[in-house]
Structures are given as structure tokens and as C-alpha cells.
Amino acid sequence: IPDVEDCDEGYIRFSGWYATTDIPDTRVKTDDAELIAEYWESRGLTTVIKGDSDSRVVFVTKTATSPGLKFDTLGSYAFAGTTQCVPGDIDDFEDPSP
């Protein structure tokens, strides 16, 4: 379930993340970061890769029309993302359970 937060009055955004440490030994983390960057770029997003020869982080350059996305290989494989602000009321999405 994604997190919901207020942006400006009458607007909300969603964010979430997923991580796994179940990475086969045959995977090369730096190569996988390159593959993620290539995939996102094929979808029209602009990426920036940071890191060294052991681990990399791929960022999507956040703009008015693209989400904030991140993939990192720092010990695990993790994806994180935040949407742009959209019209909505946070009360419609908050979990009512105690």
C-alpha cells in the first residue's frame, strides 16, 4: 500500500518502495543498474547514475511530467517512487483502522 501525503490544498501525492535481498549470485549489480536506466530512458524518462564499481543508484530526473524514481543496488535491490501532486483529498485514502 503506498503512502499518501498532502502537497498543496486539494492535492495529494503517493509514494512507496520495495526492496529485496534475494539476489542471485550470478547478477552483476552495476549491470542491472544500467539495464534499469536503459528501460526508464526507453519510456522517455531522463536518468542519472551515481555510485562506484560495487554499487550504483539510478535516479529519474523529476520534472512536472515525470515521477521521482530511484533504483539502488546498495546491499539490496530497492525501488522507490513518488508521484506528482494530483487533485484529491487525503482523507479519501487514509487507513481508517486503529
C-alpha positions in Angstrom: 0.0 0.0 0.0 1.5 3.3 -1.0 1.9 6.2 1.4 -0.3 9.3 0.8 0.7 12.8 1.7 -0.7 16.3 1.2 1.0 18.6 -1.4 -1.0 21.8 -1.5 -4.6 22.3 -0.6 -6.7 19.9 -2.6 -3.7 17.9 -3.9 -2.0 14.7 -2.8 0.8 12.5 -3.9 1.6 8.8 -3.4 5.0 7.3 -2.6 6.2 3.8 -1.9 9.2 1.5 -2.0 10.1 -2.2 -2.4 13.4 -3.9 -1.6 14.8 -7.4 -1.8 18.0 -9.1 -0.7 17.1 -12.3 -2.6 19.6 -11.5 -5.4 21.1 -14.5 -7.3 24.9 -14.6 -7.1 25.0 -14.6 -10.9 23.7 -11.0 -11.0 26.1 -8.1 -11.6 24.6 -5.2 -9.7 26.2 -2.5 -11.8 25.0 -4.1 -15.0 21.5 -4.3 -13.6 21.5 -0.6 -12.7 22.4 0.1 -16.3 19.5 -2.1 -17.5 17.1 -0.2 -15.3 18.4 3.1 -16.6 18.0 2.0 -20.2 14.5 0.8 -19.6 13.4 4.0 -17.9 15.0 6.0 -20.7 13.2 3.9 -23.3 10.0 5.2 -21.6 11.1 8.8 -22.1 12.5 9.5 -18.7 15.9 11.1 -18.0 18.2 9.2 -15.7 21.3 9.9 -13.7 23.5 7.0 -12.4 25.7 7.6 -9.3 28.0 5.2 -7.5 31.1 3.2 -7.9 32.1 -0.2 -9.3 30.5 -2.1 -6.4 27.1 -0.4 -6.3 25.0 2.1 -8.3 22.0 4.2 -7.7 19.8 5.2 -10.7 17.7 8.3 -10.3 15.0 9.7 -12.6 15.2 13.4 -13.0 11.9 14.6 -11.6 10.0 17.1 -13.7 6.5 18.3 -13.9 5.6 15.4 -16.1 7.7 12.5 -14.7 7.7 10.9 -11.3 10.5 10.7 -8.9 12.0 7.2 -9.2 15.1 5.6 -7.7 16.7 2.1 -8.0 19.7 1.2 -5.9 22.0 -1.7 -5.5 23.5 -0.7 -2.1 23.4 -4.1 -0.4 20.0 -5.0 -1.8 17.9 -4.1 -4.8 15.4 -1.4 -3.9 12.9 0.7 -5.9 11.4 3.9 -4.5 9.0 6.3 -6.2 6.9 9.4 -5.6 4.1 10.6 -7.9 3.5 14.2 -8.9 0.8 16.0 -7.0 -2.7 15.3 -8.2 -6.1 16.6 -7.3 -7.5 14.7 -4.3 -8.4 14.6 -0.6 -6.0 12.7 1.7 -9.0 11.7 3.9 -10.2 9.5 1.0 -7.1 7.4 1.2 -6.1 7.2 4.8 -6.5 3.9 6.5 -9.5 4.1 8.9 -8.4 1.2 11.0 -6.9 1.9 14.5 
